[in-house]
Amino acid sequence: MNYPLEPSPGAMRAMGDAALSFLLSFLEGLPEAPSFNTESARELARELRGSAPEDGGSFDDVLQTFVLAASKVNETAGPGYLAYIPGGGLFSAAVADFLAAGTNRFVNLWAQAPALVQMENDVVRWLCDLFAFPPGSRGILTSGGSLANFSAVVTARKDRLPEDFLKGTLYVSHQVHASVTKAASLAGFPLGNIRRVACTPELRMDVEALRSALRADRSAGLQPFCVIPSAGTTNTGAVDPLEAIADVAAEEELWMHVDAAYGGFFHLTERGRERFVGIERADSITLDPHKGMFLPYGVGALVVRDGEKLRDAHYSGAAYLQDLPGEDELPNFAEYSPELSRDFRGLRVWLPLKLHGVSAFREALDEKLDLARVLYEGLREIPGLEVPWEPDLTTVPFRVAEGADGDPNTLTQQLLDRINASKRVFLSSTMLDGRFTIRPCILSHRTHRDRIDEALDITAKSAAEILS
Ligand SMILES: Cc1ncc(COP(=O)(O)O)c(C=O)c1O
């Protein structure tokens, strides 16, 4: 009998060898690869459209199709990727994913694979310890920051509000990431229950504005229950005043959830810890290892000070799981999370941590903070640009200054297009106070000083051309 779904060892080795040799040459070529290569990508997408074939084909053909499709992209893995929030994608984590998927282990209920669950639990404990959370704290690895924010808001809602929760109001700054307001909406809150608190000129949440919003809502008979500061906003990397917000949360008995999806791992560095004072008082924190730990897309994390509250919000028993014991010293992660079956994502954090050690991550993050400084100082030297905010982390927003010949928003858009046309760096933009602003963000493990110097040269030349 021939079982095509169970290839021979030789066929599997051939597939593995071919995939690995592609990956090695891809990674070797990254420094010289164009920062985007999407010119004919839509045509290719249309060409590839097709239904599932009745009969299978060769692995080489399938791999070639993937290789072609994966080349018509914005180069998110390359050193020039400074758009949105980069991550990079560690090779060691890709190997972990291969092993995890190849063995297909189930880790969301501990009795299925106790020692593997211990490995993932060590990762979660490491994250809790990073913020000096107490022994009763618990956490989960999610698919990303958005899902972590969602579970956090649901947990806060269940802990602080009655079943009928529509009088509950939550507080974010107007710079908050959209995943937080989406989380609140998915958790059942009308948009009108989300207060977007004003910011200071540094684009940090204004604590006095927070206090007055709370006063107004309380006197209107509403039930403020949660405040969500950011430890690194996506727009500018600003860190909200966490200590002062923690004071307000304590006085007002609010759940404090910190969205540290972008900035969280800077807590490994001395500069990060200085900026994040107060984060250790949070009730819960979102982290994104696929950003600050440079892992491939697909792993976020939520840590919660009182783990029982996370469990209360997510636990749901089932008769068909009765053979599997409840947790003892090992957690049943499924009881703390919306997910039951999922990938063994703990391995993609555990393996790189064990292989490289925490110091390698700390040094890389320190390097990114240094590079942001270099970029900030360098941009300030370029005539005609304004660099309005000193970076708290590694995002350095800039734009064409007012007073140039033409509309600054249009000129900044032209500047962005011209910089990106170099294909050596890829930057993205945002709107801040009605102004079109370019916001390079340095967070790939592959971005080093040479690329930042090059980005500065390209920006200076592009600005000179546009403003001449
Ligand atoms: C501050 C912040 N919060 C949340 C998210 C959402 O995370 P994810 O894209 O992993 O779902 C992001 C993503 O960029 C972010 O920057």
PDBQT file of the ligand as one rigid body, heavy atoms in Angstrom, charges set to zero:
ROOT
HETATM    1  C1  LIG A 501       1.777  49.021  20.999  1.00  0.00    +0.000 C 
HETATM    2  C2  LIG A 501       1.203  47.851  20.259  1.00  0.00    +0.000 A 
HETATM    3  N1  LIG A 501       0.199  47.152  20.809  1.00  0.00    +0.000 NA
HETATM    4  C3  LIG A 501      -0.357  46.087  20.206  1.00  0.00    +0.000 A 
HETATM    5  C4  LIG A 501       0.071  45.694  18.958  1.00  0.00    +0.000 A 
HETATM    6  C5  LIG A 501      -0.595  44.531  18.300  1.00  0.00    +0.000 C 
HETATM    7  O1  LIG A 501       0.259  43.445  18.276  1.00  0.00    +0.000 OA
HETATM    8  P1  LIG A 501       0.152  42.279  17.177  1.00  0.00    +0.000 P 
HETATM    9  O2  LIG A 501       0.402  42.920  15.860  1.00  0.00    +0.000 OA
HETATM   10  O3  LIG A 501       1.216  41.332  17.608  1.00  0.00    +0.000 OA
HETATM   11  O4  LIG A 501      -1.204  41.687  17.274  1.00  0.00    +0.000 OA
HETATM   12  C6  LIG A 501       1.108  46.384  18.326  1.00  0.00    +0.000 A 
HETATM   13  C7  LIG A 501       1.575  45.999  16.981  1.00  0.00    +0.000 C 
HETATM   14  O5  LIG A 501       2.339  46.672  16.350  1.00  0.00    +0.000 OA
HETATM   15  C8  LIG A 501       1.688  47.491  18.996  1.00  0.00    +0.000 A 
HETATM   16  O6  LIG A 501       2.678  48.211  18.439  1.00  0.00    +0.000 OA
ENDROOT
TORSDOF 0
